[in-house]
Amino acid sequence: SIAGAVNIRTRSPFDNRRLVANGYAGGSYNDYGGSDTRAGLTLSNVFGPDQTFGALLSLSYSETNRRPENVENGWVIEEQGGEDVFVLEETLFKQYETQRTRQALTGALEWRPSEQTRLFARGSYAQFEDDEYRNTVILAYADGTLQPGATDTTATYTGARIYRNLRHRTQNNEITTLVVGGEHTFDNGMVWDADLAWADSEQTYPHRDELVYRSSATTLSYDTTNHYAPTYFYAPGAPIFGDTASGFFATPGNFSFRENTFRSNTTQQEDVAFRTNLEVPSAFGGREVVWKFGLKYSSRDVTADEERQRNRDASANPGTLASLWGTVQGQNFGYNLGTQYDHALVDAYLAAARAASPRRMPDSLVADYEAQEDIMAGYGQARFDIGATNVVVGLRVEQTSFDGSAPTVVDGVVSTANVSRDDTDFFPNLTVRHTFNDNLIGRFALTRSISRPEFSQIVPRRIEETDGLDVSYEIGNPDLQPTLSNNLDVGLEYYFASLGVLSANAFYKDLTDYRYILNYSEEIVGGGEADFETPINAPEGHLAGLELNWQQKFSFLPGWMSGFGVFANFTVTDAEIKTAQSYGGRDTFALPGQSDTNYNAALFYEMSGFSARLSYTKRSDYLEEINADTADLDLYVEGREQLDFTTSYDFGNGVELFGEAKNLTDSAGIRYYGSRERTYEYEKFGYNVFVGVRFKL
């Protein structure tokens, strides 16, 4: 995304200047998972001589349980009878069981010795844990031989195989922050503020452990005429997943141990930032002008380390597949996927097998990296009025220094690849607000903004990603540049007397070095081809659009009907990039990640402490990744619509009941290659209903 910074105002114990306790608690049900819980509590008060000191403490906790259903397909182009046809190389049925917990603690101390001075210290600790099991059934067509007669929707493979995998993945994120600062207002109206911030974060994946069993060779067929719900056969008329899983697939004796794999990684990051601002009111050119100047220095250090292990030796064989089965029967979109693994049995095996599993090289080295970024920035700004027109004009300058390194292995020799760069960027700003009358306001802005790539995209690293039988490599790009955008925004806002606004905003972004992901295939050492993806800059691009917005409460209606209101928003865009080289005869593409149309609409009701809101959102399809060879394998995300409902009742004594119902229509998340007929991923999350209570005392 291309955007500016957001200055978030945090809670202060001086917001109320008394003992305040507020919080919330509730639980929910998800039809693809089960129950969830959320709770939070915030306490604040002022104390000391003349109540010049204040303290705030906030705690929160949440737990979610999900079992989304997911099917993925890998598509390739094969020649049949002198013509190219699209065929599947694999189908993956993924059955997830996830538990996610979030907990956070925030504290603040503040001292206000006078109305003109405040000093503060704030700290926080947040933890996120994700515990996920994934039972996967893979129909590996590409392990066999494609038979003559294949079409874009049907094919038969002899010598194909079926895989049954269980992956256990755990993730732990921890973030600790500390900020100290202050603000002082001088007698002449000048305002000075400064703060020093420190943050330490660590993301770990202690386990991404997987056990794989593979079948003996068999014949597999499919028919994707119904591309959201294909059929899969051993032979015509003999479905693999019927009313009950049966035949070859359901017979554990047809499967044998293939491998165990282990993957763990840790990413550590430390951030230090100092900023200061000075606001100076003055008279200049016969009018009042407020000048503002500021400096900011930020430093970020990141270290990433990854380890890979794999064992295919007979000594690692845990026994028959039947000995590892549990009692749960798998199901995905009506496909009966047979008996799942027993999680506890597989966990015990993997824990015992890890030590004997050989370390994979060079994969345990080439995914590591170190990076450091330092940014020194300064700005100057003037704000003044010319009659009914408010003008803000300014300039920000940023000097960025980046250094990164990653191990490389060539012919068994380990060395270090480095990347270093220094950039200076200028960001002018002109923002104009004109009041035509009490109801009509116009806005105009000329700005320049930047979007920097992630460190992992710049450093010269290579990381292997395995999903089913598909092995791909993510390659860092040391030549990757930040995306710069010159922006023009023009808007009109008309405010109704009855609490409402009607607005139209046009925008245009001229893009330089927009980042996109390129997918391509190359031969690798040892023979064969592998899929690669890497971030690349497009020299030029643009994003133009029009946003229409209507918000109004119908307070002009009589009686109880005056509580109704509406919110509606529609955005249409035209966006594309032009690449430096041609891919499959193309050098112009839709802007990745950008839908042509976005809709938001809501009907709400508010009266006597009761409120309700029914909201609907929809966006059109958009391009996600570009394929270097053909447009038919560009990856798209299908537009998704969602219907939500929220309601609450305020009893007037500080207690409020509330409810939320999300994704009421159970809309699916869908991705496809080139055309909707070639579904890559079909996933459903289910609806979620949450009920709780909020209080403020």
C-alpha positions as CSV (number, residue, x, y, z in Angstrom):
1,S,0.0,0.0,0.0
2,I,1.0,3.6,-0.5
3,A,0.1,5.7,2.5
4,G,1.3,8.1,5.1
5,A,1.9,7.7,8.8
6,V,-1.0,7.7,11.3
7,N,-0.6,9.5,14.7
8,I,-2.5,7.3,17.2
9,R,-3.7,9.0,20.3
10,T,-3.4,6.7,23.3
11,R,-5.6,6.7,26.4
12,S,-4.5,9.0,29.3
13,P,-5.5,8.7,32.9
14,F,-6.3,12.4,32.7
15,D,-9.1,11.8,30.2
16,N,-11.4,11.4,33.2
17,R,-9.4,12.6,36.3
18,R,-11.0,10.0,38.5
19,L,-11.0,6.3,39.2
20,V,-12.4,4.7,36.0
21,A,-12.9,1.0,35.3
22,N,-14.1,-0.2,31.9
23,G,-14.0,-3.5,30.1
24,Y,-15.7,-6.1,28.1
25,A,-16.2,-9.9,28.1
26,G,-18.0,-12.3,25.9
27,G,-18.0,-15.5,24.0
28,S,-18.8,-16.7,20.5
29,Y,-19.6,-19.6,18.3
30,N,-18.2,-20.3,14.9
31,D,-19.8,-23.1,12.7
32,Y,-16.3,-24.0,11.4
33,G,-14.6,-24.2,14.7
34,G,-16.4,-23.9,18.0
35,S,-16.4,-21.4,20.8
36,D,-14.3,-18.2,21.2
37,T,-13.7,-16.0,24.2
38,R,-12.6,-12.3,24.5
39,A,-12.2,-10.1,27.6
40,G,-10.5,-6.9,28.5
41,L,-10.2,-4.5,31.5
42,T,-8.8,-1.0,31.8
43,L,-8.2,0.9,35.1
44,S,-7.1,4.5,35.5
45,N,-6.9,7.1,38.2
46,V,-5.1,10.3,39.2
47,F,-3.3,10.7,42.5
48,G,-0.6,12.6,44.4
49,P,-0.4,16.3,45.4
50,D,-3.1,18.2,43.5
51,Q,-3.8,15.0,41.5
52,T,-0.9,15.8,39.2
53,F,0.0,12.1,38.7
54,G,-2.0,9.6,36.8
55,A,-1.7,5.8,36.1
56,L,-3.4,3.5,33.7
57,L,-3.4,-0.3,33.4
58,S,-5.0,-2.3,30.7
59,L,-5.3,-6.1,30.2
60,S,-6.8,-8.1,27.4
61,Y,-7.2,-11.8,26.4
62,S,-8.8,-13.7,23.5
63,E,-8.9,-17.2,22.3
64,T,-10.3,-18.4,18.9
65,N,-10.8,-21.9,17.6
66,R,-11.2,-22.5,13.9
67,R,-11.6,-25.4,11.6
68,P,-11.7,-23.9,8.1
69,E,-12.2,-26.2,5.1
70,N,-9.7,-25.8,2.2
71,V,-9.1,-27.4,-1.2
72,E,-6.2,-26.4,-3.4
73,N,-5.3,-27.3,-7.0
74,G,-2.0,-27.1,-8.8
75,W,-2.5,-26.4,-12.6
76,V,0.0,-26.9,-15.4
77,I,-0.1,-26.8,-19.2
78,E,0.5,-30.1,-21.1
79,E,0.4,-30.9,-24.8
80,Q,-2.3,-33.3,-26.0
81,G,-2.9,-34.1,-29.6
82,G,-0.8,-31.1,-30.7
83,E,-2.8,-28.7,-28.5
84,D,-2.2,-27.3,-25.1
85,V,-4.6,-28.3,-22.3
86,F,-4.8,-27.3,-18.7
87,V,-4.5,-30.2,-16.3
88,L,-4.1,-30.7,-12.6
89,E,-0.8,-31.9,-11.2
90,E,-2.1,-32.2,-7.7
91,T,-5.1,-31.6,-5.5
92,L,-4.8,-31.0,-1.7
93,F,-7.6,-31.4,0.8
94,K,-6.6,-29.5,3.9
95,Q,-8.4,-30.0,7.2
96,Y,-7.3,-27.4,9.8
97,E,-7.7,-27.4,13.5
98,T,-6.3,-24.1,15.0
99,Q,-6.3,-22.4,18.4
100,R,-5.1,-18.9,18.6
101,T,-4.6,-16.9,21.8
102,R,-3.8,-13.3,22.3
103,Q,-2.9,-11.6,25.5
104,A,-1.7,-8.1,26.2
105,L,-0.7,-5.9,29.1
106,T,-0.3,-2.1,28.9
107,G,0.7,0.4,31.6
108,A,1.1,4.2,31.6
109,L,2.3,6.8,34.1
110,E,1.8,10.5,33.5
111,W,2.8,13.6,35.4
112,R,1.2,17.0,34.8
113,P,2.8,19.5,37.2
114,S,0.9,22.3,35.4
115,E,-1.6,22.8,32.6
116,Q,1.4,23.5,30.3
117,T,3.6,20.5,31.0
118,R,3.1,16.8,30.8
119,L,5.6,13.9,31.1
120,F,4.8,10.3,30.5
121,A,6.1,6.8,30.3
122,R,4.2,4.0,28.6
123,G,5.0,0.3,28.3
124,S,3.3,-2.8,26.8
125,Y,3.7,-6.5,26.4
126,A,1.7,-8.5,23.8
127,Q,1.8,-12.2,23.0
128,F,0.2,-14.2,20.2
129,E,0.2,-18.0,20.1
130,D,-1.0,-20.1,17.2
131,D,-1.3,-23.9,17.6
132,E,-2.3,-25.5,14.3
133,Y,-2.8,-29.1,13.2
134,R,-3.3,-29.8,9.4
135,N,-4.4,-33.2,8.1
136,T,-3.9,-33.2,4.4
137,V,-4.9,-35.6,1.7
138,I,-3.0,-35.1,-1.6
139,L,-4.0,-36.6,-5.0
140,A,-0.6,-36.5,-6.7
141,Y,-1.4,-36.9,-10.4
142,A,2.0,-35.7,-11.5
143,D,3.6,-38.7,-9.8
144,G,2.1,-40.7,-12.7
145,T,1.6,-40.5,-16.4
146,L,-1.1,-38.4,-18.1
147,Q,-3.2,-40.5,-20.5
148,P,-4.3,-39.4,-24.0
149,G,-7.7,-37.7,-24.2
150,A,-7.2,-35.1,-21.5
151,T,-9.2,-31.9,-21.8
152,D,-9.3,-28.6,-19.8
153,T,-11.7,-30.2,-17.4
154,T,-11.0,-34.0,-17.4
155,A,-7.9,-36.2,-17.2
156,T,-6.7,-39.6,-16.2
157,Y,-3.3,-40.5,-14.8
158,T,-1.9,-44.0,-14.3
159,G,0.8,-44.6,-11.8
160,A,-0.4,-41.7,-9.6
161,R,-0.2,-41.7,-5.8
162,I,-2.1,-40.5,-2.8
163,Y,-0.4,-38.8,0.2
164,R,-1.7,-38.5,3.7
165,N,0.1,-35.9,5.9
166,L,-0.2,-34.4,9.3
167,R,1.6,-31.1,10.0
168,H,1.8,-29.6,13.5
169,R,2.8,-25.9,13.5
170,T,3.2,-23.6,16.4
171,Q,3.9,-19.9,16.3
172,N,4.7,-17.5,19.1
173,N,5.0,-13.7,18.7
174,E,6.1,-11.5,21.6
175,I,6.3,-7.7,21.5
176,T,7.6,-5.4,24.3
177,T,7.5,-1.6,23.9
178,L,8.6,1.3,26.1
179,V,8.0,5.0,25.3
180,V,9.0,8.0,27.4
181,G,8.3,11.6,26.5
182,G,6.8,14.9,27.2
183,E,5.2,18.0,26.0
184,H,5.4,21.7,27.1
185,T,3.4,24.7,26.0
186,F,5.2,28.0,26.4
187,D,3.6,31.3,27.4
188,N,3.9,32.6,23.9
189,G,1.9,29.7,22.5
190,M,4.9,27.6,21.3
191,V,4.5,23.9,21.8
192,W,7.4,21.5,22.1
193,D,7.2,17.7,22.4
194,A,9.6,14.8,22.2
195,D,9.6,11.1,22.9
196,L,12.0,8.2,22.9
197,A,10.7,4.8,21.9
198,W,12.1,1.2,22.1
199,A,10.5,-2.0,21.0
200,D,11.7,-5.6,21.0
201,S,9.9,-8.3,19.1
202,E,10.4,-12.0,18.5
203,Q,8.5,-14.3,16.1
204,T,9.3,-17.9,16.5
205,Y,8.0,-21.1,14.8
206,P,9.3,-23.7,17.3
207,H,7.6,-26.4,15.3
208,R,6.5,-27.0,11.7
209,D,6.7,-30.7,11.9
210,E,5.2,-33.1,9.4
211,L,4.7,-36.8,8.9
212,V,4.1,-38.1,5.4
213,Y,2.7,-41.4,4.2
214,R,2.5,-42.3,0.5
215,S,0.4,-44.8,-1.4
216,S,1.5,-47.3,-3.9
217,A,0.8,-46.4,-7.6
218,T,-2.8,-46.3,-8.7
219,T,-5.0,-44.7,-11.4
220,L,-6.6,-41.4,-10.6
221,S,-9.1,-39.3,-12.7
222,Y,-10.9,-36.1,-12.1
223,D,-13.7,-33.9,-13.6
224,T,-13.6,-30.1,-12.9
225,T,-16.7,-29.1,-14.9
226,N,-18.1,-27.9,-11.6
227,H,-14.9,-26.0,-10.7
228,Y,-15.9,-25.3,-7.1
229,A,-16.9,-28.9,-6.4
230,P,-15.0,-31.3,-8.8
231,T,-15.4,-35.0,-8.7
232,Y,-12.4,-37.4,-8.3
233,F,-12.3,-41.1,-9.4
234,Y,-10.2,-44.2,-9.4
235,A,-12.0,-44.9,-12.6
236,P,-15.2,-43.6,-14.3
237,G,-18.1,-44.3,-11.9
238,A,-15.8,-45.2,-8.9
239,P,-15.5,-42.0,-6.8
240,I,-12.6,-41.8,-4.4
241,F,-14.7,-39.8,-1.8
242,G,-18.2,-41.2,-1.9
243,D,-20.7,-41.3,1.0
244,T,-17.9,-43.0,2.9
245,A,-14.2,-43.2,2.1
246,S,-13.6,-46.6,0.6
247,G,-11.5,-48.7,-1.7
248,F,-7.8,-48.0,-2.3
249,F,-7.7,-44.7,-0.5
250,A,-9.3,-46.0,2.7
251,T,-7.1,-49.1,3.0
252,P,-4.1,-48.2,5.3
253,G,-2.1,-51.2,3.9
254,N,-1.8,-49.3,0.6
255,F,0.3,-46.6,2.3
256,S,3.9,-46.6,3.6
257,F,6.1,-44.2,5.4
258,R,7.6,-41.6,3.1
259,E,9.4,-39.0,5.4
260,N,9.3,-36.8,8.4
261,T,10.3,-33.1,8.1
262,F,11.1,-30.5,10.7
263,R,11.3,-26.7,10.3
264,S,11.8,-24.0,12.9
265,N,12.8,-20.4,12.6
266,T,13.2,-17.3,14.8
267,T,13.1,-13.7,13.7
268,Q,14.2,-11.0,16.2
269,Q,13.7,-7.3,15.7
270,E,14.8,-4.3,17.8
271,D,13.5,-0.8,17.1
272,V,14.7,2.5,18.6
273,A,13.2,5.9,17.6
274,F,13.5,9.5,18.8
275,R,11.3,12.3,17.5
276,T,10.8,15.9,18.5
277,N,8.5,18.7,17.2
278,L,8.2,22.4,17.7
279,E,5.1,24.4,16.9
280,V,5.5,28.2,16.6
281,P,2.5,30.6,16.1
282,S,3.4,33.8,14.4
283,A,2.2,36.7,12.2
284,F,3.6,36.6,8.7
285,G,2.5,38.6,5.7
286,G,-0.3,40.2,7.6
287,R,-1.9,36.9,8.7
288,E,-1.6,34.3,11.4
289,V,0.7,31.5,10.5
290,V,1.5,28.4,12.6
291,W,5.0,27.0,11.8
292,K,5.9,23.4,12.7
293,F,9.3,21.8,12.5
294,G,10.4,18.3,13.5
295,L,13.1,15.7,13.5
296,K,12.9,12.0,13.8
297,Y,15.6,9.2,13.9
298,S,14.7,5.6,13.8
299,S,16.8,2.5,13.7
300,R,15.8,-1.1,13.1
301,D,17.8,-4.3,13.4
302,V,16.5,-7.7,12.3
303,T,18.0,-11.2,12.5
304,A,16.4,-14.3,11.1
305,D,17.5,-17.9,11.5
306,E,15.9,-21.0,10.1
307,E,16.6,-24.7,10.5
308,R,15.4,-27.6,8.2
309,Q,15.5,-31.3,8.8
310,R,14.2,-34.3,6.9
311,N,14.5,-38.1,7.2
312,R,13.4,-40.7,4.7
313,D,15.4,-43.6,6.1
314,A,13.7,-46.9,7.0
315,S,14.9,-46.5,10.5
316,A,12.6,-43.5,10.9
317,N,9.5,-45.5,10.0
318,P,7.0,-45.3,12.9
319,G,5.0,-48.3,11.7
320,T,1.8,-48.9,9.8
321,L,-0.5,-46.0,8.9
322,A,-3.3,-47.8,10.8
323,S,-1.2,-47.7,14.0
324,L,-1.3,-43.9,13.8
325,W,-4.9,-43.4,13.0
326,G,-7.4,-42.0,15.5
327,T,-11.2,-42.0,15.6
328,V,-12.0,-38.7,13.9
329,Q,-13.4,-38.9,10.3
330,G,-12.2,-36.2,8.0
331,Q,-14.6,-34.1,5.9
332,N,-14.1,-31.2,3.5
333,F,-16.9,-29.7,1.5
334,G,-18.8,-33.0,1.5
335,Y,-15.7,-35.0,0.5
336,N,-15.3,-37.9,3.0
337,L,-11.6,-38.0,3.6
338,G,-11.4,-41.0,5.9
339,T,-9.8,-41.5,9.3
340,Q,-7.5,-38.7,10.4
341,Y,-4.2,-39.1,12.3
342,D,-4.2,-39.3,16.0
343,H,-2.5,-36.0,17.0
344,A,-1.1,-37.2,20.2
345,L,0.5,-40.3,18.7
346,V,2.1,-38.3,15.8
347,D,3.3,-35.6,18.2
348,A,5.0,-38.3,20.3
349,Y,6.6,-39.9,17.3
350,L,7.9,-36.5,15.9
351,A,9.3,-35.5,19.3
352,A,11.3,-38.7,19.4
353,A,12.4,-38.6,15.8
354,R,13.6,-35.0,15.6
355,A,17.1,-35.7,17.0
356,A,17.8,-38.4,14.3
357,S,16.5,-36.4,11.4
358,P,19.4,-35.0,9.3
359,R,19.9,-31.3,9.0
360,R,19.1,-30.1,5.4
361,M,21.8,-28.1,3.7
362,P,22.0,-25.6,2.2
363,D,18.3,-24.8,3.1
364,S,19.2,-24.4,6.8
365,L,21.6,-21.6,5.9
366,V,20.3,-19.7,2.8
367,A,17.1,-18.6,4.5
368,D,18.9,-16.7,7.3
369,Y,19.6,-13.0,7.1
370,E,20.6,-9.9,9.0
371,A,19.5,-6.4,8.2
372,Q,19.7,-2.9,9.6
373,E,17.9,0.3,8.6
374,D,18.5,3.8,9.8
375,I,16.2,6.7,8.8
376,M,16.9,10.3,9.6
377,A,14.0,12.6,8.8
378,G,13.2,16.3,9.2
379,Y,10.2,18.4,8.1
380,G,9.0,22.0,8.0
381,Q,5.3,23.0,7.7
382,A,3.2,26.2,7.7
383,R,-0.5,26.3,8.4
384,F,-2.6,29.5,7.7
385,D,-6.0,30.8,6.6
386,I,-6.8,32.9,3.6
387,G,-10.4,33.9,4.2
388,A,-12.5,30.7,4.2
389,T,-9.5,28.7,2.9
390,N,-7.2,26.7,5.2
391,V,-3.8,25.9,3.7
392,V,-1.1,23.5,5.0
393,V,2.2,23.5,3.0
394,G,5.3,21.6,4.0
395,L,8.3,19.5,3.1
396,R,9.7,16.3,4.6
397,V,13.2,15.0,3.8
398,E,14.2,11.4,4.7
399,Q,17.7,9.9,4.5
400,T,17.7,6.1,4.6
401,S,20.7,3.8,5.1
402,F,20.2,0.1,4.7
403,D,22.6,-2.8,5.1
404,G,21.7,-6.5,4.8
405,S,23.4,-9.8,4.4
406,A,22.6,-13.5,3.9
407,P,24.6,-16.7,3.5
408,T,25.0,-18.2,0.1
409,V,26.2,-21.7,-0.9
410,V,27.8,-22.3,-4.3
411,D,29.3,-25.7,-5.0
412,G,29.3,-26.4,-1.3
413,V,31.3,-23.3,-0.4
414,V,29.6,-21.0,2.1
415,S,30.0,-17.2,1.7
416,T,28.1,-14.1,2.6
417,A,26.2,-11.9,0.1
418,N,25.7,-8.3,1.1
419,V,23.5,-5.4,0.0
420,S,24.0,-1.8,1.0
421,R,22.2,1.4,-0.1
422,D,21.7,5.0,0.9
423,D,18.7,7.0,-0.4
424,T,17.5,10.5,0.1
425,D,13.8,11.3,-0.6
426,F,11.8,14.5,-0.6
427,F,8.1,14.6,0.3
428,P,6.3,17.9,-0.4
429,N,2.8,18.5,0.8
430,L,0.1,21.0,-0.1
431,T,-3.3,20.5,1.5
432,V,-6.2,23.0,1.0
433,R,-9.6,23.1,2.7
434,H,-12.1,25.6,1.5
435,T,-15.5,26.3,3.2
436,F,-18.0,27.4,0.6
437,N,-20.8,27.8,3.2
438,D,-22.0,26.1,6.4
439,N,-22.8,22.9,4.5
440,L,-20.3,22.6,1.6
441,I,-16.6,22.0,2.0
442,G,-14.0,21.4,-0.7
443,R,-10.6,19.7,-0.3
444,F,-7.5,19.6,-2.5
445,A,-4.2,17.9,-1.8
446,L,-0.9,17.3,-3.6
447,T,1.4,14.9,-1.7
448,R,4.2,12.4,-2.2
449,S,4.5,9.2,-0.3
450,I,6.7,6.1,0.0
451,S,6.3,2.4,0.6
452,R,9.4,0.5,1.6
453,P,9.9,-3.2,0.9
454,E,10.1,-5.7,3.7
455,F,13.7,-6.6,4.8
456,S,13.2,-10.2,3.7
457,Q,12.4,-9.0,0.2
458,I,15.7,-7.0,-0.2
459,V,18.3,-9.3,1.3
460,P,19.8,-11.9,-1.1
461,R,18.2,-14.9,0.7
462,R,16.5,-18.0,-0.7
463,I,13.8,-19.8,1.2
464,E,12.2,-23.1,0.2
465,E,8.4,-23.3,0.6
466,T,6.7,-26.7,0.4
467,D,3.0,-27.2,0.0
468,G,2.0,-30.7,-0.8
469,L,4.3,-31.9,-3.6
470,D,4.8,-28.3,-4.8
471,V,8.3,-27.0,-3.9
472,S,9.0,-23.4,-4.7
473,Y,11.6,-20.9,-3.8
474,E,11.2,-17.3,-2.6
475,I,14.2,-15.2,-3.8
476,G,15.2,-11.9,-2.3
477,N,16.0,-9.0,-4.7
478,P,18.9,-6.7,-3.6
479,D,18.0,-4.3,-6.4
480,L,14.4,-3.9,-5.1
481,Q,13.6,-0.2,-4.7
482,P,10.9,1.6,-2.5
483,T,7.7,2.5,-4.3
484,L,7.1,6.2,-4.6
485,S,3.8,7.8,-5.3
486,N,2.9,11.4,-6.4
487,N,-0.7,11.9,-5.3
488,L,-3.5,14.2,-6.3
489,D,-6.8,14.3,-4.3
490,V,-9.8,16.4,-4.9
491,G,-13.1,16.2,-2.9
492,L,-16.4,17.9,-2.1
493,E,-18.4,17.3,1.1
494,Y,-22.0,18.4,1.7
495,Y,-23.2,18.2,5.3
496,F,-27.0,17.8,5.9
497,A,-28.7,19.6,8.7
498,S,-29.9,16.3,9.9
499,L,-26.6,14.6,10.8
500,G,-25.4,13.4,7.4
501,V,-22.8,14.0,4.7
502,L,-22.7,13.4,0.9
503,S,-19.2,13.4,-0.5
504,A,-17.3,12.7,-3.8
505,N,-13.6,12.3,-3.8
506,A,-11.4,11.8,-6.9
507,F,-7.8,10.6,-6.6
508,Y,-4.8,9.9,-8.8
509,K,-1.5,8.3,-7.9
510,D,1.4,8.3,-10.2
511,L,3.5,5.3,-9.2
512,T,7.3,4.7,-9.6
513,D,8.9,1.3,-8.8
514,Y,5.7,-0.4,-7.8
515,R,6.5,-3.8,-6.3
516,Y,4.9,-6.9,-7.6
517,I,5.5,-10.7,-7.3
518,L,6.7,-12.6,-10.3
519,N,6.3,-16.3,-10.7
520,Y,8.6,-18.2,-13.0
521,S,10.2,-21.6,-13.6
522,E,13.8,-22.4,-14.1
523,E,16.0,-25.5,-14.3
524,I,17.9,-26.3,-11.1
525,V,21.1,-28.1,-10.3
526,G,20.5,-31.8,-10.4
527,G,18.0,-31.6,-13.2
528,G,14.4,-30.7,-13.5
529,E,12.6,-27.5,-13.0
530,A,11.4,-25.6,-9.9
531,D,9.0,-22.7,-9.3
532,F,10.4,-19.4,-8.1
533,E,8.9,-16.2,-7.0
534,T,10.6,-12.9,-6.4
535,P,9.6,-9.2,-5.9
536,I,10.4,-6.9,-8.8
537,N,9.8,-3.2,-9.5
538,A,7.6,-1.9,-12.3
539,P,9.1,1.3,-13.5
540,E,5.7,3.1,-13.8
541,G,2.1,2.7,-13.0
542,H,-1.0,4.6,-11.9
543,L,-4.0,4.4,-9.7
544,A,-7.0,6.6,-10.5
545,G,-10.4,6.5,-8.9
546,L,-13.6,8.0,-7.7
547,E,-15.2,7.5,-4.3
548,L,-18.8,8.3,-3.5
549,N,-20.0,8.4,0.0
550,W,-23.4,8.9,1.7
551,Q,-24.0,8.9,5.4
552,Q,-27.2,10.1,7.0
553,K,-29.4,9.6,10.0
554,F,-33.0,10.1,9.1
555,S,-33.8,12.3,12.1
556,F,-36.3,14.2,10.0
557,L,-38.7,11.2,10.1
558,P,-41.4,11.1,12.7
559,G,-41.2,9.2,16.0
560,W,-39.4,5.9,16.2
561,M,-38.5,6.0,12.5
562,S,-36.1,8.9,13.1
563,G,-33.7,6.3,14.5
564,F,-32.9,4.9,11.1
565,G,-29.9,5.8,9.1
566,V,-27.8,4.7,6.2
567,F,-24.2,4.5,5.2
568,A,-23.2,3.8,1.6
569,N,-19.8,3.9,-0.1
570,F,-18.8,3.1,-3.7
571,T,-15.3,3.2,-5.2
572,V,-14.3,2.6,-8.8
573,T,-10.7,2.6,-9.9
574,D,-8.5,2.3,-13.0
575,A,-5.1,1.0,-12.1
576,E,-2.2,-0.6,-14.0
577,I,1.5,-1.0,-14.0
578,K,4.0,-1.2,-16.9
579,T,6.9,-3.7,-16.4
580,A,10.5,-3.3,-17.5
581,Q,10.3,-6.5,-19.5
582,S,7.7,-8.5,-21.3
583,Y,6.1,-11.6,-19.8
584,G,4.3,-13.9,-22.2
585,G,4.1,-11.0,-24.7
586,R,2.7,-8.6,-22.1
587,D,4.2,-5.6,-20.4
588,T,1.1,-3.9,-19.0
589,F,-0.9,-5.4,-16.1
590,A,-3.7,-4.5,-13.7
591,L,-2.3,-3.2,-10.5
592,P,-1.8,-6.2,-8.2
593,G,-4.0,-6.2,-5.2
594,Q,-6.4,-3.6,-6.5
595,S,-10.0,-4.3,-7.3
596,D,-11.8,-2.3,-9.9
597,T,-14.9,-1.8,-7.7
598,N,-15.6,-1.8,-3.9
599,Y,-19.0,-1.5,-2.3
600,N,-19.9,-0.8,1.3
601,A,-23.5,-0.4,2.5
602,A,-25.1,-0.4,5.9
603,L,-28.5,0.3,7.4
604,F,-28.5,1.2,11.0
605,Y,-31.0,2.1,13.8
606,E,-30.3,4.1,17.0
607,M,-32.9,5.0,19.5
608,S,-33.1,5.1,23.4
609,G,-29.9,3.2,24.0
610,F,-30.6,0.5,21.4
611,S,-28.5,0.3,18.2
612,A,-28.4,-2.2,15.3
613,R,-26.4,-2.2,12.1
614,L,-26.7,-4.5,9.0
615,S,-23.7,-4.1,6.8
616,Y,-22.7,-5.5,3.4
617,T,-19.3,-5.3,1.7
618,K,-18.2,-6.5,-1.8
619,R,-15.1,-6.1,-3.9
620,S,-14.4,-7.3,-7.4
621,D,-11.7,-9.7,-8.5
622,Y,-8.0,-8.6,-8.5
623,L,-4.6,-9.8,-9.7
624,E,-2.3,-11.2,-7.0
625,E,0.7,-12.5,-8.8
626,I,2.1,-12.4,-12.4
627,N,3.2,-15.5,-14.2
628,A,6.3,-14.9,-16.4
629,D,5.2,-17.4,-19.1
630,T,1.5,-17.0,-19.7
631,A,-1.5,-14.9,-18.6
632,D,-3.5,-18.1,-18.2
633,L,-1.5,-18.9,-15.0
634,D,-1.6,-15.4,-13.5
635,L,-3.0,-15.8,-10.0
636,Y,-6.2,-13.9,-9.1
637,V,-8.3,-13.5,-6.0
638,E,-12.0,-13.7,-6.7
639,G,-14.1,-10.9,-5.4
640,R,-15.7,-11.6,-2.0
641,E,-18.9,-10.3,-0.4
642,Q,-19.7,-10.4,3.3
643,L,-22.9,-9.7,5.3
644,D,-22.5,-8.7,9.0
645,F,-24.8,-7.6,11.8
646,T,-24.1,-5.9,15.0
647,T,-26.4,-4.7,17.8
648,S,-26.2,-3.3,21.3
649,Y,-28.3,-2.0,24.2
650,D,-27.0,0.6,26.6
651,F,-28.8,0.4,30.0
652,G,-27.7,3.9,30.9
653,N,-25.9,2.9,34.0
654,G,-22.5,2.1,32.4
655,V,-23.5,-1.4,31.3
656,E,-24.0,-2.3,27.7
657,L,-24.9,-5.6,26.0
658,F,-23.7,-6.2,22.5
659,G,-23.8,-8.9,19.8
660,E,-21.9,-9.4,16.5
661,A,-22.7,-11.8,13.7
662,K,-20.1,-11.9,10.9
663,N,-20.0,-13.6,7.5
664,L,-23.7,-14.5,7.7
665,T,-23.8,-15.9,4.2
666,D,-20.6,-18.0,4.7
667,S,-18.9,-16.5,1.7
668,A,-15.8,-18.4,0.4
669,G,-12.3,-17.2,-0.1
670,I,-11.3,-18.2,-3.7
671,R,-8.2,-17.8,-5.8
672,Y,-7.8,-19.0,-9.4
673,Y,-5.3,-19.1,-12.3
674,G,-6.2,-16.9,-15.3
675,S,-9.9,-17.9,-15.4
676,R,-12.4,-18.8,-12.7
677,E,-12.7,-22.2,-14.2
678,R,-9.1,-23.0,-12.9
679,T,-9.7,-22.8,-9.2
680,Y,-6.5,-22.7,-7.2
681,E,-7.9,-22.4,-3.7
682,Y,-11.4,-22.7,-2.3
683,E,-11.8,-22.0,1.4
684,K,-14.6,-21.4,3.8
685,F,-14.4,-20.0,7.3
686,G,-18.1,-20.1,8.4
687,Y,-20.2,-17.6,10.2
688,N,-19.3,-16.3,13.7
689,V,-21.7,-15.1,16.4
690,F,-20.3,-13.2,19.4
691,V,-22.3,-12.0,22.5
692,G,-20.9,-10.0,25.3
693,V,-21.1,-7.2,27.8
694,R,-19.3,-3.8,28.0
695,F,-19.1,-1.7,31.2
696,K,-17.8,1.6,32.3
697,L,-17.8,2.5,36.0
